[in-house]
């Protein structure tokens, strides 16, 4: 199994219209100084950002590289770039490309939870320099959601007074940024989750041997995000899904021994991603159960239980209590990410609450 980082990926599916709009703006000399690429995580925003960077950094004085998307817009093949530039970008070695991401705390060696103001100031320093080997300077912020208020203010001046021949690409995984001053100064492009066909094309480029049922499961578990599906595969998420499915299939009866054993696995050191997958699945299960309360035909697409089982569970209490449980599950999960709330407590509390609500 081999998945390339977006800086080395040449496959983009499902976002050809956005690619057309941006590149045609460039050809017409109307490329904005800042792009905001918004949408769910793992669906191709960074892939498009790096491809645009390779294309722009390949431009030389008096020679514009080929661009022809035609009517079909076949992935990224229409954007020509210099192979040496692509190699430098993939190796993080191109002097005219700056990528702003969460750094690591030198004291602990762990990844920071946000992009700090000190890191953001490096971007201003980069844009104060002249291009070295290209006509353009390009910067990518991945992601702007992870910037604190001070960091956002540090890049605001760049957006207000952008240098010539520069492009700032901001990636966002949320629908609305808390920094309106940034959003209003960017050209925004909204990315949609991939349809099944495009999802399979992207995922199959990095992994093979998946059955149709596994591909369907991955599609629903990831909401059409190949990036998230990659994390599911890497963390043996399909096995985790079946374990949770079996536990939920027993409610209101609960196997406490299995629950505690699973919680120990999810809360071990280094199992943060696996815990994330479990909590997202529980929230998805609750969300689907609530929607099924309105329309039993909806069912729960990622659960193989008979719909009558789900209907039986959610009819034991009124809808408000199920909605409250779903909201509380999401709130506790966010607290885990934000203030390091105890993972085991959150996981056990969620499963026990589902069991209690189901048996009443």
C-alpha positions as CSV (number, residue, x, y, z in Angstrom):
1,X,0.0,0.0,0.0
2,X,1.5,3.3,-1.1
3,X,-0.1,6.7,-0.9
4,X,1.7,9.7,-2.1
5,X,1.6,13.0,-0.2
6,X,-0.3,15.7,-2.2
7,X,2.9,17.4,-3.1
8,X,3.8,14.4,-5.3
9,X,0.4,13.4,-6.4
10,X,-0.7,13.8,-10.1
11,X,-4.2,12.4,-9.8
12,X,-7.2,14.6,-9.2
13,X,-10.8,13.4,-9.6
14,X,-14.1,15.2,-9.2
15,X,-12.9,18.8,-9.1
16,X,-12.2,19.5,-12.7
17,X,-14.5,22.5,-12.8
18,X,-12.6,24.3,-10.1
19,X,-9.3,23.5,-11.9
20,X,-10.7,25.0,-15.1
21,X,-11.8,28.2,-13.4
22,X,-8.5,28.8,-11.7
23,X,-6.3,28.0,-14.6
24,X,-8.3,30.0,-17.1
25,X,-8.1,33.0,-14.7
26,X,-4.3,32.6,-14.9
27,X,-4.3,32.3,-18.7
28,X,-6.4,35.5,-19.0
29,X,-4.1,37.3,-16.6
30,X,-6.8,37.5,-13.9
31,X,-5.5,35.1,-11.3
32,X,-6.3,36.4,-7.9
33,X,-3.5,36.9,-5.3
34,X,-5.2,34.5,-2.9
35,X,-7.3,31.3,-3.2
36,X,-9.3,29.7,-0.4
37,X,-9.9,26.1,-1.1
38,X,-12.7,24.9,1.2
39,X,-14.3,21.5,1.8
40,X,-14.1,18.2,3.7
41,X,-10.7,16.9,4.6
42,X,-8.9,14.5,2.3
43,X,-10.8,15.0,-1.0
44,X,-8.2,16.7,-3.1
45,X,-7.7,20.4,-2.0
46,X,-4.0,20.0,-1.2
47,X,-3.5,18.0,-4.4
48,X,-4.9,20.8,-6.5
49,X,-2.9,23.4,-4.5
50,X,0.4,21.6,-5.2
51,X,-0.4,21.0,-8.8
52,X,-1.1,24.7,-9.3
53,X,2.2,25.5,-7.5
54,X,4.1,23.2,-9.8
55,X,2.5,24.8,-12.8
56,X,3.2,28.4,-11.8
57,X,6.8,27.7,-10.6
58,X,7.5,26.1,-14.0
59,X,6.7,29.4,-15.8
60,X,9.7,31.2,-17.2
61,X,10.1,34.6,-18.8
62,X,8.8,34.6,-22.3
63,X,7.6,31.0,-22.2
64,X,4.2,30.0,-20.8
65,X,3.8,26.3,-20.5
66,X,0.9,24.6,-22.2
67,X,-2.6,24.7,-20.9
68,X,-5.6,23.1,-22.5
69,X,-8.5,21.6,-20.5
70,X,-10.9,21.6,-23.4
71,X,-14.4,20.7,-22.6
72,X,-13.7,17.6,-20.6
73,X,-11.0,18.7,-18.2
74,X,-9.3,15.3,-17.8
75,X,-7.8,15.4,-14.2
76,X,-4.6,17.4,-14.1
77,X,-2.9,16.2,-17.3
78,X,-3.7,19.4,-19.1
79,X,-1.4,21.5,-16.9
80,X,2.2,21.0,-18.1
81,X,5.1,21.5,-15.7
82,X,8.8,21.1,-15.5
83,X,9.8,17.7,-14.1
84,X,12.8,19.2,-12.2
85,X,10.4,21.7,-10.6
86,X,8.1,18.8,-9.7
87,X,11.0,16.9,-8.1
88,X,12.0,19.9,-6.0
89,X,8.4,20.5,-4.9
90,X,8.0,16.8,-3.9
91,X,11.3,17.0,-2.0
92,X,10.3,20.3,-0.2
93,X,13.3,21.8,-1.8
94,X,11.9,24.5,-4.1
95,X,13.1,28.0,-3.0
96,X,10.1,29.8,-4.4
97,X,7.5,27.6,-2.6
98,X,6.7,28.1,1.0
99,X,4.3,25.7,2.9
100,X,2.9,26.8,6.2
101,X,1.8,23.8,8.4
102,X,1.7,23.0,12.1
103,X,5.3,22.8,13.4
104,X,6.7,20.6,16.2
105,X,7.2,21.7,19.7
106,X,11.0,21.6,20.2
107,X,10.5,20.8,23.9
108,X,8.4,17.7,23.4
109,X,9.0,16.8,19.7
110,X,5.2,16.5,19.3
111,X,3.2,18.2,16.6
112,X,1.7,21.5,17.7
113,X,-2.1,21.8,17.9
114,X,-2.1,25.0,15.9
115,X,0.0,27.2,13.6
116,X,1.6,29.8,15.8
117,X,2.2,33.4,15.1
118,X,6.0,32.8,14.9
119,X,5.4,30.3,12.1
120,X,3.0,32.6,10.3
121,X,5.6,35.5,10.4
122,X,8.0,33.3,8.4
123,X,5.4,33.6,5.6
124,X,5.7,37.4,5.6
125,X,9.5,37.1,5.5
126,X,9.2,34.7,2.5
127,X,7.0,37.2,0.5
128,X,9.5,40.0,1.3
129,X,12.1,38.2,-0.9
130,X,12.3,38.1,-4.7
131,X,11.8,35.0,-6.7
132,X,15.0,33.0,-7.2
133,X,14.4,30.5,-10.0
134,X,10.8,31.2,-11.2
135,X,8.6,34.1,-12.3
136,X,6.3,33.3,-9.3
137,X,6.4,32.8,-5.6
138,X,3.8,30.5,-4.2
139,X,2.7,29.8,-0.6
140,X,0.3,27.1,0.7
141,X,-1.3,27.2,4.1
142,X,-2.4,23.8,5.1
143,X,-4.6,24.4,6.9
144,X,-5.8,27.9,7.8
145,X,-8.3,26.4,10.2
146,X,-5.3,25.5,12.5
147,X,-4.1,29.1,12.8
148,X,-4.7,31.0,16.0
149,X,-5.9,34.6,16.0
150,X,-2.5,36.1,16.2
151,X,-1.3,33.9,13.3
152,X,-4.2,34.9,11.2
153,X,-3.5,38.6,11.9
154,X,0.1,38.0,10.8
155,X,-0.8,37.1,7.3
156,X,-3.6,39.7,6.9
157,X,-1.2,42.3,5.7
158,X,-0.1,40.0,2.9
159,X,-3.7,39.6,1.8
160,X,-4.2,43.4,2.0
161,X,-1.0,44.3,0.1
162,X,0.0,41.2,-1.9
163,X,3.4,41.4,-3.7
164,X,3.4,41.0,-7.5
165,X,3.7,37.6,-9.1
166,X,2.6,35.8,-5.9
167,X,-0.1,33.3,-5.1
168,X,-1.2,32.4,-1.6
169,X,-3.3,29.2,-1.4
170,X,-5.2,28.7,1.8
171,X,-6.7,25.3,2.5
172,X,-9.7,25.0,4.9
173,X,-11.5,21.9,6.1
174,X,-14.4,23.8,7.6
175,X,-17.5,25.4,6.0
176,X,-17.0,28.8,7.6
177,X,-13.7,30.3,8.8
178,X,-13.8,32.3,12.1
179,X,-11.6,35.0,10.4
180,X,-14.0,36.9,8.1
181,X,-11.2,39.4,7.3
182,X,-9.3,36.5,5.6
183,X,-12.2,35.0,3.8
184,X,-13.3,38.3,2.3
185,X,-9.8,38.8,0.7
186,X,-9.7,35.5,-1.1
187,X,-11.3,33.9,-4.1
188,X,-13.1,31.0,-2.5
189,X,-13.7,27.6,-4.2
190,X,-15.9,25.0,-2.5
191,X,-14.9,21.4,-2.9
192,X,-17.6,18.7,-2.7
193,X,-17.2,15.1,-1.5
194,X,-16.3,12.7,-4.2
195,X,-18.9,10.5,-5.8
196,X,-18.3,6.7,-5.6
197,X,-16.7,6.4,-9.0
198,X,-14.1,9.1,-8.4
199,X,-13.5,7.9,-4.8
200,X,-12.7,4.4,-6.1
201,X,-10.4,5.8,-8.8
202,X,-8.3,7.8,-6.3
203,X,-8.2,5.1,-3.7
204,X,-7.3,2.4,-6.2
205,X,-4.3,4.3,-7.3
206,X,-2.7,3.6,-3.9
207,X,-4.2,0.3,-2.8
208,X,-5.6,-2.8,-4.5
209,X,-7.3,-5.9,-3.5
210,X,-10.4,-4.3,-1.9
211,X,-13.7,-6.0,-2.3
212,X,-16.8,-4.1,-3.6
213,X,-18.2,-4.4,0.0
214,X,-15.0,-3.0,1.5
215,X,-14.9,-0.1,-1.0
216,X,-18.6,0.7,-0.2
217,X,-17.8,0.6,3.5
218,X,-14.8,2.9,3.1
219,X,-16.8,5.3,0.9
220,X,-19.5,5.6,3.6
221,X,-17.1,5.6,6.6
222,X,-15.0,8.4,5.0
223,X,-17.9,10.4,3.5
224,X,-16.3,10.1,0.1
225,X,-12.8,11.2,1.3
226,X,-9.9,9.2,0.0
227,X,-7.7,10.8,2.6
228,X,-9.8,9.7,5.4
229,X,-10.2,6.3,3.8
230,X,-6.4,6.0,3.8
231,X,-6.4,6.6,7.5
232,X,-9.1,3.9,7.9
233,X,-7.0,1.4,6.0
234,X,-3.8,2.3,7.8
235,X,-5.4,1.9,11.2
236,X,-7.2,-1.4,10.3
237,X,-10.5,0.6,10.5
238,X,-12.6,-2.0,8.7
239,X,-11.9,-4.4,11.5
240,X,-12.6,-1.7,14.0
241,X,-15.9,-0.9,12.3
242,X,-17.0,-4.5,12.5
243,X,-16.1,-4.6,16.2
244,X,-18.2,-1.5,16.9
245,X,-21.0,-2.8,14.7
246,X,-21.2,-6.0,16.7
247,X,-21.3,-4.1,20.0
248,X,-24.0,-1.8,18.7
249,X,-25.9,-4.7,17.4
250,X,-26.2,-6.0,21.0
251,X,-27.7,-3.0,22.6
252,X,-29.5,-2.5,24.9
253,X,-27.4,-5.5,26.2
254,X,-23.7,-4.6,26.4
255,X,-20.6,-6.8,26.6
256,X,-18.7,-4.8,29.2
257,X,-15.6,-7.0,28.9
258,X,-15.4,-6.4,25.1
259,X,-16.1,-2.7,25.6
260,X,-13.3,-2.2,28.1
261,X,-10.9,-4.3,26.0
262,X,-11.6,-2.2,23.0
263,X,-11.3,1.1,24.9
264,X,-7.9,0.0,26.1
265,X,-6.8,-0.5,22.5
266,X,-8.2,2.9,21.4
267,X,-6.7,4.8,24.3
268,X,-3.2,3.3,24.1
269,X,-0.2,5.5,23.3
270,X,0.0,6.0,19.5
271,X,-3.6,5.0,18.9
272,X,-5.0,8.5,18.5
273,X,-6.0,8.1,14.9
274,X,-7.8,4.8,15.7
275,X,-9.7,6.5,18.6
276,X,-10.7,9.3,16.1
277,X,-12.1,6.8,13.7
278,X,-14.1,5.1,16.5
279,X,-15.6,8.3,17.7
280,X,-16.5,9.5,14.2
281,X,-18.2,6.2,13.5
282,X,-20.3,6.4,16.7
283,X,-21.3,10.0,15.8
284,X,-22.2,8.8,12.3
285,X,-24.2,5.9,13.6
286,X,-26.2,8.2,15.9
287,X,-26.7,10.7,13.1
288,X,-28.0,8.0,10.8
289,X,-30.2,6.6,13.5
290,X,-31.8,10.0,14.0
291,X,-32.4,10.5,10.3
292,X,-34.0,7.0,10.2
293,X,-36.4,8.1,12.9
294,X,-37.9,10.6,10.3
295,X,-37.8,8.2,7.4
296,X,-37.2,4.4,8.1
297,X,-36.4,4.0,4.4
298,X,-33.1,5.9,4.9
299,X,-31.6,3.2,7.1
300,X,-28.0,3.3,8.1
301,X,-25.9,2.7,4.9
302,X,-22.8,1.6,6.7
303,X,-24.5,-0.8,9.1
304,X,-25.5,-4.3,8.1
305,X,-28.1,-4.6,10.9
306,X,-31.7,-4.9,9.8
307,X,-33.4,-1.5,9.9
308,X,-36.1,-2.9,12.2
309,X,-33.4,-3.2,14.9
310,X,-32.4,0.4,14.5
311,X,-36.1,1.5,14.5
312,X,-36.7,-0.5,17.6
313,X,-33.8,1.2,19.4
314,X,-34.6,4.8,18.5
315,X,-38.3,4.4,19.3
316,X,-37.6,3.6,22.9
317,X,-37.0,7.3,23.8
318,X,-38.1,10.5,22.2
319,X,-36.1,12.1,19.4
320,X,-34.8,15.0,21.6
321,X,-32.8,12.6,23.8
322,X,-31.2,11.0,20.8
323,X,-30.3,14.3,19.3
324,X,-28.9,15.4,22.7
325,X,-26.7,12.3,22.8
326,X,-25.4,12.9,19.3
327,X,-24.6,16.6,20.2
328,X,-22.9,15.5,23.4
329,X,-20.8,12.9,21.6
330,X,-19.5,15.5,19.2
331,X,-18.9,18.0,22.0
332,X,-16.9,15.5,24.1
333,X,-14.9,14.5,21.0
334,X,-14.0,18.1,20.3
335,X,-12.9,18.5,24.0
336,X,-10.6,15.5,23.5
337,X,-8.9,17.3,20.6
338,X,-8.9,20.7,22.3
339,X,-8.1,20.2,25.9
340,X,-6.9,16.5,26.0
341,X,-10.0,15.2,27.8
342,X,-9.5,11.6,28.8
343,X,-10.2,9.4,25.7
344,X,-11.2,6.3,27.6
345,X,-13.8,8.3,29.6
346,X,-15.3,9.8,26.4
347,X,-15.5,6.4,24.5
348,X,-17.0,4.5,27.5
349,X,-19.4,7.3,28.2
350,X,-20.7,7.4,24.6
351,X,-21.2,3.6,24.4
352,X,-22.8,3.4,27.8
353,X,-25.1,6.3,27.0
354,X,-26.3,4.5,23.8
355,X,-27.0,1.4,25.8
356,X,-28.9,3.3,28.5
357,X,-31.0,5.2,26.0
358,X,-31.8,2.1,24.1
359,X,-33.0,0.1,27.1
360,X,-35.4,2.7,28.5
